[in-house]
Amino acid sequence: MLPPVESKLPDLFILVVSGHDPGRKAHLDRPLLLGRDPSSRLVIDDERVSRHHAMIEFRDGEVKLRDLGSKNGTFVNGIEIKTECTLHPSDRIRIGKTLLALANDQHHDIHVDRDRSYADTQHDGMDTRREESHSPIPGTEVIRVHRKILRQATEIAERLSEALRGKHPLPDFMSVLRREFQSTAAGCFLPDGSADAAYIDGILPLQVDQIAPLIAARETAWHCELINALPETALSENLRSPLMVIPLRVSNETKWLIFLRRDDITPFDGNDLSLAEMLVECLRLAPLANLQRGAMKQQLPPHLGIIGSSDAMINLRAQLQSYAPTNATTLIRGESGTGKELCARAIAHLSPRRFANYVELNAACMTPDLLESELFGHEKGSFTGATQQRIGKLEAADKGTLFLDEIGELPLELQAKLLRVLEGQPFYRVGGNTLIHSDVRFICATNRHLEQMVLDGQFRQDLYHRINILTINIPPLREHIDDIPELMTHLLAKIQEGEDTPREFRISPRVYRRMLAHNWPGNVRELHNILQRMIIHATDNTLDEHLIPDTVGASTDENEITHKAPRLQTLTEMLEREEIMRTMSIAKGQKSTAAKLLGISRPTLDKKLKTYGLGALVNKSQEPPAGS
């Protein structure tokens, strides 16, 4: 009679090191199914884990791990297995956000981390000291994986090099990195932590610029787990979100550190780190010096969308840049649709708090009870439906910025509680008895007449004076109507973001005439909606007058028509620009031919092409030299 399987494996088991239910054990006395399905012997409740994800069993004298066609893969020591591999004691297995290890009673060196929610794929998973004969997957599979990563790194390097040669090298470079590594945020820093030379796209964890000097000497990419392990810093609590740092040597004197951030659901793994390492090598011949040329020093990033060349918009941007470095509470006032939220984000992006959380709360779309819970948080059981503790927006914005939109809609009782917080007092969660302190910079916005609300007893006078330290008044669109052509170009591109083949539209001069004649009660939001409707109904790449709603630009009321001279000048320029574009198309990009058709000299055409930014229309390969 054959001995039971237990005699072959008297003490081998799978141990959950971190992730879902750390410390749990599953003995290998019989085949072990891992997955999200409740029938699995080792259930892993994680949306990244397949219902039947992997199988571990003892076969032919060895412990075998077999991937069951999972969607997100199974990783052994940082390398993804495609079919099956042999496990050895202390091998690390990552499935979703859970890290497991093959162990026995003699392995006391495996540390169970009950605090971390995702696997240590870098420190535990990339162990290159293992003997070649004990590789968890065949050598040919390792070579195949490395070739795939190298090919991917080469393709990304080509796209990055192309971005570096463009008009906006640093933003375009960072945009490519974010897209290729599927990051939620990205940042570029000098190793000395100079925030003035930093570029930020998205929200990075607090004080990552202070980490830069600690890892300045490293020439290869770092995973977030190694950053958390730095003994010189106590910033690990602020770095729970997965991070990766890629060092780029721009010159002998200058090195940039690229920070990439993901969410907790999709942390960086060993393959991402390998890709970053190879990318650093591939970029050694790229024009990285252009990163310094494109470095942003407290300038308003173009992606924030505050568009316009009128005096009103120039003054608005100057005001935002002036207010951003302070910690003073700021009140943004303006009609609905003028862009109050965009201005709040611009202030947060340019402020010293830009490395911390930026949190938004709209007071106009919630009931008073729900609004209080959203703002201050609540304890479990504090009211019907409070099944668990929840931190509020105030707590989430600690060390960062809280944007309170439509603050004029706050009920009086909540205004009194908010006033205490604005004065630096601690607060309680709903149903709680523990005082909570939060260091927050407040930005408030309203389209209401707060002064009249104070007189009517609908808004507290002391709160009004507390939030009205710095005031920004956003002009309605009818007061900077000259910005409409520029806004239309920006909005057309924004509306088509994410489309595989965005269209380049030709806008009929009659469209501009109607747009400039409209009073815009809905401001920029109304313009955005009208353009979106026109794109949907357009049958070709021309936006013509028949696509505009009848109510737009149809009024003849003299009281609704303002700034006639600037409108006329803008309309004239747009008509001229449109005619030059049409003629350059007929002339197939040849300036001499186009100048003859337009009845102007070629130097005059050169000047107008430069003025209107139409240099891309010139066919330089077929253009004869001037004066020929």
C-alpha positions as CSV (number, residue, x, y, z in Angstrom):
1,M,0.0,0.0,0.0
2,L,1.4,3.4,-1.0
3,P,2.1,5.8,1.8
4,P,-0.1,8.9,2.0
5,V,1.0,12.1,0.4
6,E,1.5,13.7,3.8
7,S,4.6,11.5,4.4
8,K,6.3,13.0,1.3
9,L,5.6,16.6,2.4
10,P,5.5,16.5,6.2
11,D,5.9,20.2,6.8
12,L,5.6,22.1,3.5
13,F,2.9,24.8,3.3
14,I,2.0,28.0,1.5
15,L,2.2,31.1,3.7
16,V,0.5,34.4,3.0
17,V,3.2,37.0,3.5
18,S,1.3,40.1,2.7
19,G,-1.9,41.2,1.0
20,H,-5.2,39.3,1.6
21,D,-5.3,37.8,5.2
22,P,-1.5,37.7,5.9
23,G,-0.3,34.9,8.2
24,R,-2.7,32.3,6.8
25,K,-1.3,28.9,6.0
26,A,-2.3,26.1,3.6
27,H,-0.6,22.8,3.8
28,L,0.4,20.9,0.7
29,D,-1.1,17.6,1.8
30,R,-3.3,17.7,-1.4
31,P,-3.5,19.9,-4.5
32,L,-4.0,23.6,-3.6
33,L,-6.3,25.7,-5.7
34,L,-5.8,29.5,-5.4
35,G,-8.3,32.0,-6.7
36,R,-11.2,34.2,-6.0
37,D,-13.8,31.5,-6.2
38,P,-15.1,30.4,-2.7
39,S,-14.5,26.8,-3.6
40,S,-10.7,27.4,-3.7
41,R,-8.7,26.0,-0.9
42,L,-6.9,29.4,-0.6
43,V,-9.4,32.1,-1.4
44,I,-7.9,35.4,-2.4
45,D,-10.5,38.2,-2.4
46,D,-8.9,40.5,-4.9
47,E,-10.5,41.8,-8.2
48,R,-7.1,41.3,-9.9
49,V,-7.2,37.6,-9.1
50,S,-9.1,35.2,-11.4
51,R,-11.8,32.8,-10.0
52,H,-9.5,29.8,-10.7
53,H,-6.1,31.5,-10.8
54,A,-3.4,28.9,-10.1
55,M,-2.8,25.4,-8.8
56,I,0.1,24.2,-6.5
57,E,0.6,20.4,-6.1
58,F,3.3,17.8,-5.3
59,R,4.2,15.9,-8.5
60,D,7.2,13.7,-9.5
61,G,9.0,14.5,-6.3
62,E,8.7,18.3,-6.8
63,V,6.3,21.1,-5.9
64,K,4.7,22.4,-9.1
65,L,3.0,25.8,-9.6
66,R,0.7,26.0,-12.6
67,D,-1.0,29.1,-13.9
68,L,-4.6,28.3,-14.9
69,G,-4.9,31.0,-17.6
70,S,-5.3,33.9,-15.2
71,K,-6.0,37.3,-16.6
72,N,-3.3,39.2,-14.7
73,G,-0.7,36.5,-14.4
74,T,1.2,34.6,-11.7
75,F,4.7,35.8,-10.7
76,V,7.5,33.7,-9.1
77,N,10.4,35.7,-7.7
78,G,9.4,38.7,-9.8
79,I,9.1,36.8,-13.1
80,E,5.8,35.9,-14.7
81,I,5.3,32.3,-15.5
82,K,3.3,31.4,-18.6
83,T,2.5,27.7,-17.9
84,E,4.2,25.8,-15.1
85,C,7.3,26.0,-12.9
86,T,9.0,24.2,-10.0
87,L,8.9,25.8,-6.6
88,H,11.7,25.7,-4.0
89,P,11.5,26.7,-0.3
90,S,11.4,30.5,0.3
91,D,10.3,31.2,-3.3
92,R,8.0,34.2,-3.4
93,I,4.7,33.9,-5.4
94,R,2.7,37.0,-6.2
95,I,-1.0,36.8,-7.2
96,G,-2.7,40.1,-7.6
97,K,-1.8,42.2,-4.5
98,T,-1.1,39.1,-2.4
99,L,2.4,37.8,-1.8
100,L,2.9,34.1,-0.8
101,A,5.9,31.9,0.0
102,L,6.6,28.2,0.0
103,A,7.9,27.4,3.5
104,N,8.2,24.7,6.1
105,D,8.6,24.7,9.9
106,Q,12.4,25.3,9.6
107,H,11.9,28.6,7.7
108,H,11.7,31.2,10.4
109,D,13.2,34.0,8.3
110,I,10.0,34.7,6.3
111,H,8.5,37.9,7.7
112,V,4.8,38.2,7.6
113,D,3.8,41.8,7.0
114,R,0.3,42.4,8.3
115,D,0.3,46.1,7.4
116,R,1.1,46.1,3.7
117,S,-1.7,45.6,1.2
118,Y,0.5,44.7,-1.8
119,A,3.4,42.4,-2.5
120,D,7.0,43.3,-2.1
121,T,7.7,42.4,-5.7
122,Q,11.0,44.2,-5.8
123,H,12.8,43.3,-2.6
124,D,11.4,39.8,-2.4
125,G,10.7,39.1,-6.0
126,M,13.9,40.0,-7.9
127,D,16.4,37.7,-6.2
128,T,19.2,37.3,-8.8
129,R,21.4,35.3,-6.5
130,R,19.6,32.1,-7.0
131,E,21.7,29.4,-8.8
132,E,20.9,29.0,-12.5
133,S,19.9,25.4,-11.9
134,H,17.2,26.5,-9.5
135,S,15.7,29.1,-11.8
136,P,11.9,28.9,-11.3
137,I,11.3,28.9,-15.0
138,P,13.3,27.5,-17.9
139,G,16.2,29.6,-19.2
140,T,14.6,30.0,-22.6
141,E,11.5,31.5,-21.0
142,V,13.7,34.0,-19.1
143,I,15.4,35.0,-22.4
144,R,12.0,35.4,-24.1
145,V,10.8,37.7,-21.4
146,H,13.9,39.8,-21.5
147,R,13.7,40.1,-25.3
148,K,10.1,41.2,-25.0
149,I,11.0,43.9,-22.4
150,L,14.0,45.1,-24.5
151,R,11.9,45.4,-27.6
152,Q,9.3,47.3,-25.5
153,A,11.9,49.6,-24.0
154,T,13.3,50.4,-27.5
155,E,9.9,51.4,-28.8
156,I,9.2,53.6,-25.8
157,A,12.7,55.2,-26.2
158,E,11.9,56.1,-29.8
159,R,8.6,57.8,-28.8
160,L,10.4,59.7,-25.9
161,S,13.2,60.9,-28.3
162,E,10.5,62.2,-30.7
163,A,8.8,64.0,-27.8
164,L,12.2,65.6,-26.8
165,R,12.6,67.1,-30.2
166,G,9.1,68.7,-30.1
167,K,7.9,72.2,-29.1
168,H,7.2,71.2,-25.4
169,P,9.9,68.6,-24.6
170,L,9.3,68.1,-20.9
171,P,5.5,67.9,-20.8
172,D,5.4,65.7,-23.9
173,F,8.2,63.5,-22.5
174,M,6.3,63.0,-19.2
175,S,3.0,62.4,-21.0
176,V,4.6,59.5,-22.9
177,L,6.0,58.0,-19.7
178,R,2.7,58.3,-17.9
179,R,0.9,56.6,-20.8
180,E,3.4,53.8,-21.3
181,F,3.7,52.9,-17.6
182,Q,0.0,53.5,-17.0
183,S,0.7,56.0,-14.2
184,T,-1.8,58.2,-12.5
185,A,0.8,60.9,-11.8
186,A,4.3,61.8,-12.8
187,G,7.0,64.2,-11.6
188,C,10.4,65.4,-12.6
189,F,12.9,66.6,-10.0
190,L,16.5,67.6,-9.7
191,P,18.4,65.4,-7.2
192,D,18.9,68.3,-4.8
193,G,15.1,68.5,-4.4
194,S,14.8,71.9,-6.0
195,A,11.0,72.3,-6.1
196,D,11.4,75.4,-8.4
197,A,12.8,73.2,-11.1
198,A,10.2,70.5,-10.7
199,Y,7.5,69.5,-13.2
200,I,4.4,67.8,-11.8
201,D,1.6,66.2,-13.7
202,G,-1.1,64.8,-11.4
203,I,-0.9,64.4,-7.6
204,L,2.2,62.8,-6.2
205,P,2.6,61.8,-2.5
206,L,3.7,64.4,0.0
207,Q,7.3,65.6,0.0
208,V,8.7,63.3,-2.7
209,D,11.0,66.2,-3.6
210,Q,12.7,65.6,-0.2
211,I,13.4,62.0,-1.1
212,A,15.3,63.0,-4.2
213,P,18.5,64.0,-2.4
214,L,18.5,60.7,-0.5
215,I,18.6,58.6,-3.7
216,A,20.7,61.0,-5.9
217,A,23.6,58.7,-6.2
218,R,21.7,55.7,-7.5
219,E,22.0,55.3,-11.3
220,T,19.3,52.6,-11.8
221,A,15.5,52.6,-11.2
222,W,14.0,52.3,-7.8
223,H,10.8,50.5,-6.7
224,C,8.6,52.1,-4.1
225,E,9.4,49.3,-1.6
226,L,13.1,50.3,-1.6
227,I,12.1,54.0,-1.1
228,N,10.0,53.0,1.9
229,A,13.0,51.1,3.3
230,L,15.3,54.1,3.3
231,P,16.6,54.5,6.9
232,E,17.3,58.2,6.5
233,T,13.7,59.2,6.2
234,A,10.4,58.8,8.1
235,L,8.3,59.5,5.0
236,S,7.1,55.9,4.4
237,E,3.6,56.6,5.6
238,N,3.2,59.2,2.8
239,L,4.4,56.7,0.2
240,R,1.8,53.9,0.5
241,S,0.8,54.4,-3.1
242,P,3.1,52.5,-5.5
243,L,6.0,54.7,-6.8
244,M,8.9,54.1,-9.1
245,V,11.9,56.4,-9.6
246,I,13.8,56.5,-12.9
247,P,17.1,58.4,-12.9
248,L,18.1,60.1,-16.2
249,R,21.6,61.5,-16.7
250,V,21.0,64.6,-18.7
251,S,24.7,65.7,-18.7
252,N,27.8,65.2,-16.6
253,E,26.6,67.8,-14.2
254,T,22.8,67.3,-14.2
255,K,20.6,64.3,-13.5
256,W,16.8,64.3,-13.4
257,L,14.8,61.9,-11.2
258,I,11.5,60.8,-12.7
259,F,8.8,59.8,-10.2
260,L,5.9,57.7,-11.5
261,R,2.8,56.8,-9.4
262,R,0.1,54.2,-9.7
263,D,-2.9,53.3,-7.6
264,D,-2.9,50.5,-5.0
265,I,-4.8,48.2,-7.3
266,T,-2.0,47.9,-9.9
267,P,1.4,48.3,-8.2
268,F,4.6,48.3,-10.1
269,D,6.2,44.8,-10.4
270,G,9.5,43.3,-11.4
271,N,8.7,43.5,-15.1
272,D,8.0,47.3,-14.8
273,L,11.3,47.7,-13.0
274,S,13.2,45.7,-15.7
275,L,11.5,47.8,-18.3
276,A,12.6,51.0,-16.6
277,E,16.2,49.8,-16.3
278,M,16.4,49.0,-20.0
279,L,14.8,52.3,-20.9
280,V,17.5,54.1,-19.0
281,E,20.1,52.4,-21.2
282,C,18.1,53.0,-24.4
283,L,17.9,56.7,-23.6
284,R,21.6,57.3,-23.2
285,L,21.8,58.6,-26.8
286,A,18.6,60.6,-26.7
287,P,18.6,64.4,-26.6
288,L,18.0,64.5,-22.8
289,A,19.4,68.0,-22.6
290,N,16.1,69.3,-23.9
291,L,14.6,68.3,-20.6
292,Q,16.4,71.3,-19.0
293,R,15.2,73.6,-21.8
294,G,11.7,72.5,-21.1
295,A,11.9,72.6,-17.3
296,M,9.0,74.5,-15.8
297,K,9.8,77.0,-13.1
298,Q,6.5,77.9,-11.4
299,Q,4.8,78.5,-14.8
300,L,1.1,77.7,-15.3
301,P,1.1,74.3,-17.1
302,P,-0.9,74.5,-20.3
303,H,-2.9,71.4,-19.5
304,L,-4.8,73.3,-16.8
305,G,-6.9,74.8,-19.5
306,I,-6.9,78.5,-18.5
307,I,-6.9,79.7,-22.1
308,G,-6.9,83.2,-23.6
309,S,-4.6,86.0,-24.7
310,S,-6.9,88.9,-23.7
311,D,-5.9,91.3,-20.9
312,A,-8.5,89.7,-18.6
313,M,-7.0,86.2,-18.9
314,I,-3.4,87.5,-18.7
315,N,-4.3,89.3,-15.4
316,L,-6.1,86.2,-14.2
317,R,-3.1,84.0,-14.7
318,A,-0.8,86.6,-13.0
319,Q,-3.2,86.7,-10.0
320,L,-3.2,82.9,-9.7
321,Q,0.6,82.8,-9.8
322,S,0.8,85.5,-7.2
323,Y,-1.7,83.8,-4.8
324,A,-0.5,80.3,-5.2
325,P,2.7,80.4,-3.0
326,T,0.7,81.6,0.1
327,N,-1.3,79.5,2.5
328,A,-4.1,82.1,2.7
329,T,-7.7,81.1,2.2
330,T,-8.8,82.1,-1.3
331,L,-12.3,82.9,-2.5
332,I,-12.9,82.5,-6.3
333,R,-16.0,84.3,-7.6
334,G,-17.6,84.0,-11.0
335,E,-20.7,83.0,-12.9
336,S,-21.5,79.4,-13.6
337,G,-19.3,77.9,-16.3
338,T,-16.4,80.5,-16.1
339,G,-13.8,78.0,-14.8
340,K,-13.7,78.4,-11.0
341,E,-12.7,74.7,-10.6
342,L,-9.8,75.1,-13.1
343,C,-8.5,78.1,-11.2
344,A,-8.6,76.2,-7.9
345,R,-6.6,73.4,-9.5
346,A,-4.1,75.9,-10.9
347,I,-3.5,77.4,-7.4
348,A,-3.1,73.9,-5.9
349,H,-0.7,72.9,-8.7
350,L,1.5,75.9,-8.2
351,S,1.5,76.0,-4.4
352,P,4.1,74.4,-2.1
353,R,1.4,71.9,-1.2
354,R,1.3,70.5,-4.7
355,F,2.9,67.2,-3.6
356,A,0.1,66.5,-1.2
357,N,-3.6,65.6,-1.9
358,Y,-5.9,68.0,-3.7
359,V,-9.5,67.3,-2.6
360,E,-12.8,68.7,-4.0
361,L,-16.2,69.0,-2.4
362,N,-19.3,70.5,-4.0
363,A,-21.7,71.8,-1.4
364,A,-24.6,72.2,-3.9
365,C,-25.2,68.6,-4.7
366,M,-25.7,67.1,-1.2
367,T,-28.2,67.1,1.6
368,P,-27.0,68.8,4.9
369,D,-26.5,65.4,6.7
370,L,-24.5,63.9,3.8
371,L,-22.5,67.1,3.4
372,E,-21.4,67.0,7.1
373,S,-20.4,63.4,6.8
374,E,-18.4,64.1,3.5
375,L,-16.7,67.0,5.1
376,F,-15.9,65.7,8.6
377,G,-16.1,61.9,8.1
378,H,-18.1,59.6,10.4
379,E,-17.6,56.6,12.7
380,K,-19.1,53.2,12.2
381,G,-22.7,53.1,13.5
382,S,-23.1,56.8,13.8
383,F,-26.2,56.8,11.7
384,T,-28.3,54.4,9.6
385,G,-26.1,53.1,6.8
386,A,-22.8,53.9,8.4
387,T,-21.4,50.4,8.3
388,Q,-17.8,51.4,8.6
389,Q,-15.6,54.3,9.6
390,R,-15.0,56.9,6.9
391,I,-12.5,59.8,6.9
392,G,-13.9,63.0,5.6
393,K,-12.5,65.5,3.0
394,L,-10.9,67.6,5.7
395,E,-8.9,64.6,6.9
396,A,-8.0,63.4,3.4
397,A,-6.7,66.9,2.5
398,D,-4.2,67.0,5.4
399,K,-1.1,68.9,4.4
400,G,-2.8,69.6,1.0
401,T,-5.6,71.7,-0.5
402,L,-9.3,71.5,0.0
403,F,-11.6,73.1,-2.7
404,L,-15.0,73.9,-1.4
405,D,-17.2,74.6,-4.5
406,E,-20.4,76.5,-4.1
407,I,-19.7,77.4,-0.5
408,G,-22.8,79.7,-0.5
409,E,-24.9,76.6,-0.4
410,L,-23.6,75.5,3.1
411,P,-26.4,75.4,5.7
412,L,-25.9,77.8,8.6
413,E,-25.2,75.0,11.2
414,L,-22.4,73.6,9.1
415,Q,-21.0,77.1,8.4
416,A,-20.4,77.4,12.2
417,K,-18.5,74.1,12.3
418,L,-16.4,75.0,9.2
419,L,-15.5,78.4,10.8
420,R,-13.9,76.6,13.7
421,V,-11.7,74.5,11.4
422,L,-10.8,77.6,9.4
423,E,-9.6,79.2,12.6
424,G,-7.3,76.2,13.3
425,Q,-9.5,74.3,15.7
426,P,-9.7,70.5,15.7
427,F,-12.9,68.7,14.8
428,Y,-14.8,65.4,15.5
429,R,-16.0,62.9,13.0
430,V,-19.8,62.5,13.0
431,G,-20.5,60.2,15.9
432,G,-16.9,60.3,17.1
433,N,-15.2,61.5,20.3
434,T,-11.6,61.8,19.1
435,L,-10.3,65.3,18.2
436,I,-8.7,65.4,14.8
437,H,-6.3,68.0,13.6
438,S,-5.8,68.7,9.9
439,D,-3.5,71.2,8.2
440,V,-5.4,72.3,5.1
441,R,-5.2,75.3,2.7
442,F,-8.8,76.2,1.8
443,I,-9.9,77.4,-1.6
444,C,-13.6,78.4,-1.8
445,A,-15.8,79.2,-4.8
446,T,-19.2,80.7,-5.3
447,N,-21.5,82.2,-8.0
448,R,-23.7,83.7,-5.3
449,H,-23.7,87.3,-4.0
450,L,-22.3,86.5,-0.5
451,E,-22.6,90.1,0.7
452,Q,-26.4,90.1,0.1
453,M,-26.6,86.7,1.7
454,V,-24.9,88.1,4.8
455,L,-27.5,90.9,5.0
456,D,-30.3,88.4,4.5
457,G,-29.0,86.2,7.4
458,Q,-28.3,83.3,5.0
459,F,-24.5,83.4,5.4
460,R,-22.4,84.0,8.5
461,Q,-20.6,87.3,8.5
462,D,-17.6,86.0,10.4
463,L,-17.3,83.1,7.9
464,Y,-17.5,85.5,5.0
465,H,-14.6,87.6,6.3
466,R,-12.6,84.4,7.1
467,I,-12.8,83.1,3.6
468,N,-12.5,86.4,1.8
469,I,-8.8,87.0,2.5
470,L,-7.7,86.7,-1.1
471,T,-10.3,87.1,-3.8
472,I,-10.2,86.1,-7.5
473,N,-13.0,87.4,-9.8
474,I,-13.2,85.4,-13.0
475,P,-14.6,87.5,-15.8
476,P,-17.6,86.1,-17.8
477,L,-16.9,85.1,-21.4
478,R,-18.8,88.1,-22.8
479,E,-16.1,90.3,-21.2
480,H,-13.2,88.6,-23.0
481,I,-15.0,87.6,-26.2
482,D,-11.7,87.9,-28.2
483,D,-10.5,84.7,-26.6
484,I,-13.3,82.6,-28.3
485,P,-11.2,81.5,-31.3
486,E,-8.4,80.3,-29.1
487,L,-10.8,78.7,-26.7
488,M,-12.5,76.9,-29.6
489,T,-9.2,75.4,-30.8
490,H,-8.5,74.2,-27.2
491,L,-11.9,72.8,-26.6
492,L,-12.1,71.0,-29.9
493,A,-8.9,69.1,-29.0
494,K,-10.1,68.5,-25.5
495,I,-13.5,67.1,-26.6
496,Q,-11.7,64.6,-28.8
497,E,-9.2,63.4,-26.2
498,G,-9.0,59.6,-26.1
499,E,-10.3,59.1,-29.6
500,D,-8.2,56.9,-31.8
501,T,-8.3,59.3,-34.8
502,P,-9.2,62.9,-33.7
503,R,-10.3,65.1,-36.6
504,E,-8.8,68.4,-37.5
505,F,-11.8,70.7,-38.2
506,R,-11.9,73.7,-40.5
507,I,-14.1,76.3,-39.0
508,S,-16.2,78.4,-41.3
509,P,-15.8,82.2,-40.9
510,R,-19.6,82.4,-40.4
511,V,-19.3,80.2,-37.3
512,Y,-16.8,82.7,-35.8
513,R,-19.2,85.6,-36.7
514,R,-22.1,83.9,-34.9
515,M,-19.9,82.9,-31.9
516,L,-18.6,86.5,-31.5
517,A,-22.1,87.9,-31.6
518,H,-23.5,85.7,-28.8
519,N,-23.8,86.9,-25.2
520,W,-22.8,83.5,-23.6
521,P,-24.9,83.3,-20.5
522,G,-23.5,79.9,-19.9
523,N,-19.9,81.1,-20.4
524,V,-17.1,78.6,-21.4
525,R,-19.3,75.6,-20.4
526,E,-21.9,76.7,-22.9
527,L,-19.2,77.1,-25.6
528,H,-17.9,73.6,-24.8
529,N,-21.4,72.0,-25.1
530,I,-22.2,73.8,-28.4
531,L,-18.9,72.6,-29.9
532,Q,-19.5,69.1,-28.8
533,R,-22.9,69.1,-30.4
534,M,-21.4,70.5,-33.6
535,I,-18.8,67.7,-33.7
536,I,-21.4,65.0,-33.3
537,H,-23.6,66.4,-36.1
538,A,-20.7,67.2,-38.5
539,T,-20.6,64.9,-41.5
540,D,-17.1,66.0,-42.6
541,N,-14.2,68.0,-41.2
542,T,-15.9,71.4,-41.7
543,L,-17.8,73.1,-38.9
544,D,-20.3,75.3,-40.7
545,E,-23.0,77.7,-39.6
546,H,-25.9,75.2,-40.0
547,L,-24.5,73.2,-37.1
548,I,-25.0,76.0,-34.6
549,P,-28.2,76.2,-32.6
550,D,-30.5,78.9,-33.7
551,T,-30.3,80.7,-30.4
552,V,-26.6,81.3,-30.7
553,G,-25.6,84.7,-32.1
554,A,-29.2,85.5,-33.2
555,S,-29.9,88.4,-30.8
556,T,-30.1,91.9,-32.2
557,D,-30.6,93.6,-28.8
558,E,-28.1,96.4,-28.6
559,N,-27.8,95.9,-24.8
560,E,-26.4,92.5,-25.3
561,I,-23.6,93.6,-27.8
562,T,-20.5,94.8,-26.1
563,H,-16.9,95.4,-27.1
564,K,-17.7,96.0,-30.8
565,A,-14.2,97.1,-31.8
566,P,-12.3,94.1,-30.4
567,R,-14.8,91.8,-31.9
568,L,-14.4,93.3,-35.3
569,Q,-10.6,93.1,-35.1
570,T,-10.8,89.5,-34.0
571,L,-13.3,88.6,-36.7
572,T,-11.1,90.2,-39.4
573,E,-8.0,88.3,-38.2
574,M,-9.9,85.0,-38.2
575,L,-11.3,85.6,-41.7
576,E,-7.8,86.4,-42.9
577,R,-6.3,83.4,-41.2
578,E,-9.0,81.2,-42.7
579,E,-8.4,82.5,-46.2
580,I,-4.6,82.0,-45.9
581,M,-5.2,78.4,-44.7
582,R,-7.5,77.7,-47.7
583,T,-5.1,79.3,-50.2
584,M,-2.1,77.4,-48.8
585,S,-4.1,74.2,-49.2
586,I,-4.8,75.1,-52.9
587,A,-1.2,75.9,-53.5
588,K,-0.1,72.6,-51.8
589,G,2.1,74.5,-49.3
590,Q,4.1,76.6,-51.8
591,K,4.3,80.1,-50.5
592,S,5.1,81.8,-53.8
593,T,2.0,80.3,-55.5
594,A,-0.1,81.2,-52.4
595,A,1.2,84.8,-52.4
596,K,0.2,85.3,-56.0
597,L,-3.3,83.9,-55.4
598,L,-3.8,86.1,-52.4
599,G,-2.4,89.2,-54.2
600,I,0.3,89.9,-51.7
601,S,4.1,89.8,-51.6
602,R,5.9,86.7,-50.4
603,P,7.5,88.6,-47.4
604,T,4.0,89.8,-46.4
605,L,2.8,86.2,-46.5
606,D,5.8,85.0,-44.5
607,K,5.0,87.6,-41.8
608,K,1.3,86.5,-41.7
609,L,2.2,82.8,-41.6
610,K,4.4,83.6,-38.6
611,T,1.8,85.8,-36.9
612,Y,-0.9,83.2,-37.2
613,G,1.3,80.2,-36.4
614,L,0.7,78.5,-39.8
615,G,4.3,77.5,-40.6
616,A,3.3,73.8,-40.6
617,L,1.3,74.4,-43.8
618,V,4.5,75.2,-45.8
619,N,5.7,72.4,-48.1
620,K,9.5,73.1,-47.6
621,S,10.6,70.3,-50.0
622,Q,8.9,71.9,-53.0
623,E,9.3,75.6,-52.0
624,P,11.7,77.5,-54.3
625,P,14.1,79.9,-52.5
626,A,12.9,83.5,-52.0
627,G,13.7,85.8,-54.9
628,S,14.0,83.0,-57.5
